[in-house]
Amino acid sequence: MPDSLWLESEPLILASGSITRRDMLIAAGIPVEVLKPQIDERAVEHPLVGQGVPSDQVAAALACAKALSVSHMRPGRLILAADQTLTCDGEAFHKPVDSFAAAEQIMALAGRTHELHSAFVLARDGAPIAEGQETARMSMRALDTDFVGRYVELVGSAALASVGGYQLEGLGAQLFESVEGNHFTILGLPLLAVLSALRDLGCLAR
């Protein structure tokens, strides 16, 4: 009997420090090695934003830059990178730098609907070989400053780990009225699309 659905001789390299992305892949039966990319994300993003590039394409460009950065360091290996951007009424948000900024972001999103754009790129030998992106719409409930302050204090440093200051899989669920989109995409990786691409590349059993 086979002991794995993974057909590659070596594990997939995940070009990300995200524990959530790593755990999603492992839970889906993908053996993973983690290697963080060495890129300046803002240096990649700022020219694109200045040119008016849509946020979903910015996420795709960031994922590609991460994948190629690691691919050049690991010839022959299969690399996966992902990125996520958040926009609300045309305004782009980034990971908060401290708890104060996290509370400010959440209050700015409260009572409004924002979009999460999650993109991925698979690369080998310094070239992208598959890519995809998905968008989720997130409707946050009306919140007051006392609740947001309490939430940020409870979650601690986790509020700084994700754009928007929340993780839907944890206490962040308390912030929302409704969500539209794939759960994996909301968590930062369009996993079903990634698995489909891996099957098409012959890396996973069909």
LOKOLFI-819236 format. One line per 5 residues: number of its first residue (from 1); their letters; for each residue z, x, y of N, C-alpha, C, O. Coordinates in steps of 0.1 Angstrom, whole numbers, plus 5000, padded with zeros to 4 digits. Layout:
LOKOLFI-819236
NUM = a = Z,X,Y,Z,X,Y,Z,X,Y,Z,X,Y ~ ...
END
This chain:
LOKOLFI-819236
1 = mpdsl = 5000,5008,4988,5000,5000,5000,5000,5009,5013,5007,5019,5013 ~ 4992,5005,5023,4992,5013,5035,5006,5012,5042,5012,5001,5042 ~ 5010,5022,5049,5023,5022,5056,5021,5020,5071,5031,5021,5078 ~ 5009,5019,5075,5006,5018,5090,4992,5011,5092,4983,5013,5084 ~ 4991,5004,5104,4978,4999,5108,4971,5010,5117,4959,5008,5120
6 = wlese = 4978,5020,5120,4973,5031,5129,4964,5040,5121,4969,5045,5110 ~ 4952,5043,5125,4942,5050,5117,4940,5064,5122,4933,5072,5116 ~ 4944,5067,5134,4943,5081,5140,4952,5091,5132,4963,5087,5127 ~ 4948,5103,5132,4957,5113,5125,4969,5117,5133,4978,5123,5128 ~ 4968,5115,5146,4979,5119,5155,4983,5107,5163,4975,5098,5165
11 = plila = 4996,5106,5168,5000,5095,5176,4992,5093,5189,4986,5103,5194 ~ 4993,5081,5195,4987,5079,5208,4997,5086,5218,5009,5085,5217 ~ 4991,5092,5228,4998,5098,5239,4999,5087,5250,4989,5083,5256 ~ 5011,5084,5254,5013,5074,5265,5016,5082,5278,5026,5089,5279 ~ 5007,5081,5288,5008,5088,5300,5016,5080,5310,5011,5075,5320
16 = sgsit = 5029,5079,5307,5038,5070,5315,5052,5073,5310,5055,5076,5299 ~ 5061,5072,5320,5075,5074,5317,5082,5060,5315,5094,5060,5314 ~ 5074,5049,5314,5080,5036,5313,5085,5034,5299,5077,5034,5289 ~ 5098,5031,5298,5104,5028,5285,5099,5015,5279,5097,5013,5267 ~ 5097,5005,5289,5092,4992,5284,5078,4993,5278,5075,4987,5268
21 = rrdml = 5069,5001,5284,5056,5003,5278,5056,5010,5265,5050,5006,5255 ~ 5064,5020,5264,5066,5027,5251,5071,5018,5240,5066,5018,5229 ~ 5081,5010,5244,5087,5001,5233,5078,4990,5229,5078,4986,5217 ~ 5069,4985,5238,5059,4975,5235,5050,4981,5224,5047,4974,5214 ~ 5045,4993,5227,5035,4999,5217,5042,5002,5204,5036,4999,5193
26 = iaagi = 5054,5007,5204,5061,5010,5191,5063,4997,5183,5061,4997,5171 ~ 5067,4986,5190,5070,4974,5184,5057,4968,5178,5058,4961,5168 ~ 5046,4971,5183,5033,4967,5178,5027,4976,5168,5016,4974,5163 ~ 5035,4986,5163,5031,4995,5152,5022,5007,5156,5016,5013,5148 ~ 5023,5010,5169,5015,5022,5174,5025,5034,5175,5034,5033,5183
31 = pvevl = 5022,5045,5168,5030,5057,5170,5027,5063,5183,5016,5065,5187 ~ 5038,5067,5191,5036,5071,5205,5043,5084,5208,5054,5087,5203 ~ 5036,5092,5215,5042,5104,5222,5041,5101,5237,5031,5096,5242 ~ 5051,5105,5244,5052,5103,5259,5050,5116,5266,5056,5126,5263 ~ 5040,5116,5276,5038,5127,5284,5035,5122,5298,5024,5116,5301
36 = kpqid = 5044,5124,5307,5042,5119,5321,5031,5126,5328,5030,5138,5328 ~ 5022,5118,5335,5012,5125,5343,5017,5132,5355,5027,5127,5361 ~ 5011,5142,5359,5015,5149,5371,5005,5146,5383,4997,5155,5386 ~ 5006,5135,5389,4997,5131,5400,5006,5125,5411,5017,5120,5409 ~ 5000,5126,5423,5007,5119,5435,5000,5105,5436,4989,5104,5441
41 = erave = 5007,5095,5431,5002,5082,5431,4998,5077,5445,4987,5070,5446 ~ 5006,5079,5455,5003,5075,5468,4991,5082,5474,4983,5076,5481 ~ 4988,5094,5470,4976,5101,5475,4964,5095,5469,4953,5095,5475 ~ 4965,5090,5457,4954,5083,5450,4952,5069,5457,4940,5065,5460 ~ 4963,5063,5460,4962,5049,5464,4958,5047,5479,4950,5039,5482
46 = hplvg = 4964,5056,5488,4962,5054,5502,4947,5053,5507,4944,5044,5514 ~ 4938,5062,5502,4924,5061,5506,4918,5048,5501,4909,5043,5509 ~ 4921,5044,5490,4916,5032,5484,4920,5019,5493,4912,5011,5496 ~ 4933,5019,5496,4938,5008,5504,4931,5008,5518,4928,4998,5523 ~ 4930,5020,5523,4923,5022,5536,4909,5017,5536,4904,5013,5547
51 = qgvps = 4902,5018,5525,4888,5013,5523,4888,4998,5520,4877,4993,5519 ~ 4899,4992,5519,4899,4977,5516,4897,4974,5501,4893,4963,5498 ~ 4899,4984,5492,4897,4982,5478,4907,4971,5473,4919,4973,5476 ~ 4903,4961,5465,4913,4951,5460,4924,4957,5452,4922,4968,5445 ~ 4935,4951,5452,4947,4956,5445,4945,4958,5430,4950,4967,5424
56 = dqvaa = 4937,4949,5423,4935,4951,5409,4927,4963,5406,4929,4970,5396 ~ 4917,4967,5415,4910,4979,5414,4918,4991,5417,4916,5002,5411 ~ 4928,4990,5426,4937,5001,5429,4945,5004,5416,4947,5016,5413 ~ 4950,4994,5409,4957,4996,5397,4949,5003,5387,4954,5012,5380 ~ 4936,4999,5386,4927,5005,5376,4925,5020,5380,4924,5028,5371
61 = alaca = 4923,5023,5392,4921,5037,5397,4933,5045,5394,4932,5057,5390 ~ 4945,5040,5396,4957,5047,5393,4959,5050,5378,4962,5061,5374 ~ 4956,5040,5370,4956,5042,5356,4947,5052,5351,4950,5060,5342 ~ 4935,5052,5357,4925,5062,5353,4929,5076,5357,4928,5086,5349 ~ 4935,5078,5369,4939,5091,5373,4950,5096,5364,4950,5108,5361
66 = kalsv = 4959,5088,5360,4970,5092,5351,4964,5096,5338,4968,5106,5332 ~ 4955,5088,5332,4950,5091,5319,4942,5104,5319,4944,5112,5310 ~ 4934,5106,5329,4926,5119,5330,4935,5131,5332,4932,5141,5327 ~ 4946,5129,5340,4955,5140,5342,4961,5145,5329,4961,5157,5327 ~ 4965,5136,5321,4971,5140,5308,4960,5144,5298,4963,5153,5290
71 = shmrp = 4949,5138,5298,4938,5141,5289,4933,5155,5290,4930,5162,5280 ~ 4933,5160,5302,4929,5174,5305,4939,5184,5299,4936,5195,5295 ~ 4951,5179,5297,4962,5188,5292,4962,5187,5276,4968,5196,5270 ~ 4957,5177,5271,4957,5175,5256,4943,5172,5251,4940,5161,5247 ~ 4935,5182,5250,4921,5181,5245,4921,5174,5231,4929,5178,5222
76 = grlil = 4912,5165,5229,4910,5159,5216,4919,5147,5213,4917,5139,5204 ~ 4930,5146,5221,4940,5135,5218,4936,5122,5226,4929,5122,5236 ~ 4940,5111,5220,4938,5098,5226,4949,5095,5236,4961,5096,5232 ~ 4946,5092,5248,4956,5090,5259,4955,5076,5264,4944,5070,5265 ~ 4966,5070,5266,4967,5056,5272,4975,5058,5285,4987,5063,5285
81 = aadqt = 4970,5052,5296,4978,5051,5309,4976,5037,5314,4967,5030,5311 ~ 4986,5033,5322,4986,5020,5328,4992,5020,5341,5000,5029,5345 ~ 4989,5011,5349,4995,5010,5362,4996,4995,5366,4988,4987,5361 ~ 5005,4992,5375,5007,4978,5380,5008,4978,5395,5016,4986,5401 ~ 5001,4969,5401,5003,4967,5416,5007,4952,5418,5005,4943,5410
86 = ltcdg = 5014,4950,5430,5019,4937,5434,5014,4934,5448,5015,4942,5457 ~ 5008,4922,5449,5004,4918,5462,5009,4904,5465,5010,4895,5456 ~ 5013,4901,5477,5017,4888,5481,5011,4885,5495,5013,4891,5505 ~ 5002,4875,5495,4994,4871,5507,4987,4883,5513,4988,4885,5525 ~ 4982,4892,5505,4974,4903,5509,4982,4915,5512,4977,4926,5515
91 = eafhk = 4996,4915,5512,5004,4926,5514,5008,4933,5501,5012,4926,5491 ~ 5006,4946,5501,5009,4954,5489,5024,4958,5489,5029,4962,5499 ~ 5030,4958,5477,5044,4962,5476,5045,4974,5466,5036,4975,5458 ~ 5055,4983,5468,5057,4994,5459,5071,4994,5454,5079,4986,5458 ~ 5074,5003,5445,5087,5004,5439,5097,5007,5451,5095,5016,5459
96 = pvdsf = 5108,4999,5451,5118,5002,5462,5124,5015,5460,5126,5020,5449 ~ 5128,5021,5472,5134,5035,5471,5149,5035,5470,5155,5045,5466 ~ 5155,5023,5473,5169,5022,5472,5173,5008,5471,5165,4999,5471 ~ 5186,5005,5469,5190,4991,5467,5188,4982,5479,5185,4970,5477 ~ 5189,4988,5491,5186,4980,5503,5171,4976,5503,5168,4964,5506
101 = aaaeq = 5162,4985,5500,5148,4982,5500,5145,4972,5489,5137,4963,5490 ~ 5152,4973,5477,5150,4963,5466,5154,4949,5471,5147,4939,5468 ~ 5165,4948,5478,5169,4935,5483,5159,4929,5493,5156,4917,5493 ~ 5154,4938,5502,5144,4934,5512,5132,4929,5505,5126,4919,5509 ~ 5127,4936,5494,5115,4931,5487,5117,4918,5481,5109,4909,5482
106 = imala = 5128,4916,5475,5131,4903,5468,5131,4892,5478,5126,4881,5476 ~ 5138,4894,5490,5139,4884,5500,5125,4881,5506,5122,4869,5509 ~ 5116,4891,5507,5103,4889,5512,5094,4881,5502,5085,4874,5506 ~ 5097,4882,5489,5090,4874,5479,5096,4861,5476,5089,4852,5470 ~ 5108,4858,5480,5115,4846,5477,5108,4834,5483,5104,4834,5494
111 = grthe = 5106,4823,5474,5100,4811,5478,5085,4812,5479,5078,4803,5485 ~ 5079,4823,5474,5065,4825,5475,5059,4829,5461,5066,4832,5452 ~ 5046,4829,5461,5039,4833,5448,5032,4846,5451,5024,4848,5460 ~ 5034,4855,5442,5028,4868,5443,5020,4871,5430,5021,4864,5420 ~ 5011,4881,5431,5003,4885,5419,5006,4899,5414,5008,4908,5422
116 = lhsaf = 5007,4900,5401,5009,4913,5395,4996,4917,5388,4991,4909,5380 ~ 4990,4928,5391,4978,4933,5385,4981,4945,5376,4986,4955,5381 ~ 4979,4943,5363,4982,4954,5353,4969,4959,5347,4961,4951,5342 ~ 4967,4972,5348,4955,4978,5343,4958,4989,5333,4969,4995,5334 ~ 4949,4992,5324,4950,5003,5315,4937,5010,5313,4927,5005,5316
121 = vlard = 4938,5023,5309,4927,5032,5306,4930,5040,5294,4941,5046,5293 ~ 4921,5040,5285,4922,5049,5273,4912,5061,5276,4901,5058,5280 ~ 4916,5073,5273,4908,5085,5276,4909,5095,5265,4919,5095,5257 ~ 4898,5102,5263,4898,5114,5254,4889,5125,5260,4879,5122,5265 ~ 4894,5137,5259,4887,5149,5263,4882,5147,5278,4871,5150,5281
126 = gapia = 4891,5143,5286,4889,5142,5301,4879,5131,5305,4875,5132,5317 ~ 4877,5121,5297,4868,5110,5301,4874,5097,5296,4879,5096,5285 ~ 4873,5087,5305,4877,5073,5301,4868,5068,5290,4856,5069,5291 ~ 4874,5061,5280,4865,5055,5269,4867,5040,5268,4860,5034,5260 ~ 4878,5035,5274,4880,5020,5274,4889,5017,5285,4898,5025,5289
131 = egqet = 4888,5005,5291,4897,5001,5302,4897,4986,5303,4889,4979,5297 ~ 4907,4981,5309,4909,4967,5311,4919,4963,5321,4928,4972,5325 ~ 4920,4951,5326,4930,4947,5336,4932,4932,5335,4923,4924,5332 ~ 4944,4928,5338,4948,4914,5338,4957,4911,5350,4964,4920,5355 ~ 4957,4898,5354,4966,4895,5366,4975,4883,5362,4971,4874,5355
136 = armsm = 4987,4884,5366,4997,4873,5364,5001,4868,5378,5002,4876,5388 ~ 5004,4855,5379,5009,4849,5392,5024,4845,5390,5027,4838,5380 ~ 5032,4850,5399,5047,4849,5398,5052,4841,5409,5050,4845,5421 ~ 5059,4829,5407,5064,4821,5417,5079,4823,5417,5086,4818,5408 ~ 5084,4829,5428,5099,4832,5429,5105,4820,5436,5099,4814,5445
141 = raldt = 5117,4816,5432,5124,4805,5438,5130,4809,5451,5131,4821,5454 ~ 5134,4799,5459,5140,4802,5472,5154,4808,5469,5161,4804,5460 ~ 5157,4819,5476,5169,4827,5474,5177,4829,5487,5170,4830,5498 ~ 5190,4830,5486,5197,4834,5498,5202,4849,5497,5202,4854,5486 ~ 5206,4855,5508,5209,4869,5508,5221,4872,5499,5222,4883,5494
146 = dfvgr = 5231,4863,5498,5242,4865,5490,5239,4866,5475,5243,4875,5469 ~ 5230,4857,5471,5226,4858,5457,5218,4871,5454,5220,4878,5444 ~ 5209,4874,5463,5201,4886,5461,5209,4899,5461,5207,4908,5453 ~ 5219,4899,5470,5228,4911,5470,5236,4912,5457,5238,4923,5452 ~ 5240,4901,5452,5248,4901,5440,5239,4905,5428,5243,4913,5420
151 = yvelv = 5226,4900,5428,5217,4904,5418,5214,4919,5418,5215,4926,5408 ~ 5211,4925,5430,5208,4939,5431,5220,4947,5427,5219,4958,5420 ~ 5232,4943,5430,5244,4950,5426,5246,4950,5411,5250,4960,5405 ~ 5243,4939,5404,5245,4937,5390,5235,4946,5382,5238,4952,5372 ~ 5222,4946,5387,5212,4953,5379,5212,4968,5382,5207,4976,5374
156 = gsaal = 5218,4972,5393,5219,4987,5397,5206,4993,5398,5197,4988,5405 ~ 5205,5005,5392,5192,5013,5393,5180,5007,5388,5169,5011,5391 ~ 5182,4997,5379,5170,4990,5373,5162,4983,5384,5150,4981,5382 ~ 5168,4980,5395,5161,4973,5406,5151,4983,5413,5141,4979,5419 ~ 5152,4996,5410,5143,5006,5416,5132,5010,5406,5123,5018,5410
161 = asvgg = 5132,5005,5394,5123,5009,5384,5110,5002,5384,5100,5007,5378 ~ 5109,4990,5391,5097,4982,5391,5094,4977,5404,5103,4974,5412 ~ 5081,4977,5407,5076,4971,5420,5082,4956,5421,5081,4949,5411 ~ 5086,4952,5432,5092,4939,5434,5107,4939,5431,5114,4929,5435 ~ 5113,4949,5425,5127,4950,5423,5133,4942,5412,5145,4940,5412
166 = yqleg = 5124,4938,5402,5129,4930,5391,5123,4933,5378,5112,4939,5378 ~ 5129,4930,5367,5123,4930,5354,5125,4916,5348,5136,4911,5346 ~ 5114,4910,5345,5114,4896,5341,5122,4895,5327,5127,4884,5324 ~ 5122,4905,5319,5128,4905,5306,5143,4906,5307,5150,4905,5297 ~ 5148,4908,5319,5163,4909,5320,5168,4898,5330,5163,4887,5331
171 = lgaql = 5177,4903,5339,5183,4893,5349,5172,4889,5359,5174,4879,5366 ~ 5161,4896,5360,5151,4892,5369,5145,4878,5366,5140,4872,5375 ~ 5147,4873,5354,5142,4860,5351,5150,4849,5360,5144,4839,5362 ~ 5162,4853,5364,5169,4844,5373,5163,4841,5386,5166,4832,5394 ~ 5153,4850,5390,5147,4849,5403,5135,4839,5404,5131,4836,5415
176 = fesve = 5131,4834,5393,5118,4828,5392,5118,4813,5389,5127,4808,5382 ~ 5109,4806,5395,5106,4792,5392,5096,4790,5381,5098,4782,5371 ~ 5085,4798,5382,5075,4797,5372,5066,4810,5372,5066,4817,5382 ~ 5060,4812,5360,5050,4824,5359,5038,4819,5352,5038,4810,5344 ~ 5027,4825,5356,5014,4822,5350,5007,4835,5346,5004,4843,5354
181 = gnhft = 5006,4837,5333,5000,4849,5328,5006,4854,5315,5017,4849,5311 ~ 5000,4864,5309,5005,4870,5297,5018,4877,5299,5019,4885,5309 ~ 5027,4875,5290,5041,4881,5292,5040,4897,5292,5046,4903,5299 ~ 5031,4902,5283,5030,4917,5282,5024,4922,5295,5028,4933,5300 ~ 5015,4915,5301,5009,4919,5314,5019,4919,5325,5020,4929,5333
186 = ilglp = 5028,4910,5325,5039,4909,5335,5048,4921,5333,5053,4926,5343 ~ 5050,4925,5321,5059,4937,5318,5053,4950,5321,5059,4961,5321 ~ 5040,4950,5325,5033,4962,5329,5023,4968,5320,5018,4979,5323 ~ 5019,4961,5309,5008,4966,5301,5001,4954,5294,5008,4947,5287 ~ 4988,4952,5297,4981,4942,5290,4979,4945,5275,4968,4949,5271
191 = llavl = 4990,4943,5267,4990,4949,5254,4979,4943,5245,4973,4951,5237 ~ 4977,4930,5245,4967,4925,5236,4953,4930,5239,4945,4933,5230 ~ 4950,4933,5252,4937,4939,5255,4937,4954,5250,4926,4958,5246 ~ 4948,4960,5251,4949,4974,5246,4947,4975,5231,4939,4983,5226 ~ 4953,4966,5224,4951,4965,5209,4937,4962,5206,4931,4968,5196
196 = salrd = 4931,4953,5213,4916,4950,5210,4908,4962,5213,4899,4965,5205 ~ 4910,4970,5223,4902,4982,5226,4904,4992,5215,4895,4999,5211 ~ 4917,4994,5211,4920,5003,5200,4912,5000,5187,4908,5008,5180 ~ 4912,4987,5184,4904,4982,5172,4889,4986,5174,4883,4990,5165 ~ 4884,4983,5186,4870,4985,5188,4867,5000,5187,4856,5004,5183
201 = lgcla = 4876,5009,5190,4874,5023,5189,4877,5029,5175,4875,5041,5173 ~ 4881,5020,5166,4883,5024,5152,4897,5031,5150,4899,5037,5140 ~ 4906,5029,5160,4919,5035,5159,4929,5026,5152,4940,5031,5148 ~ 4926,5014,5151,4935,5004,5144,4928,4997,5134,4916,4994,5135 ~ 4935,4993,5123,4929,4985,5112,4925,4971,5118,4932,4966,5126
206 = r = 4914,4966,5113,4910,4953,5117,4914,4942,5107,4912,4930,5109
END
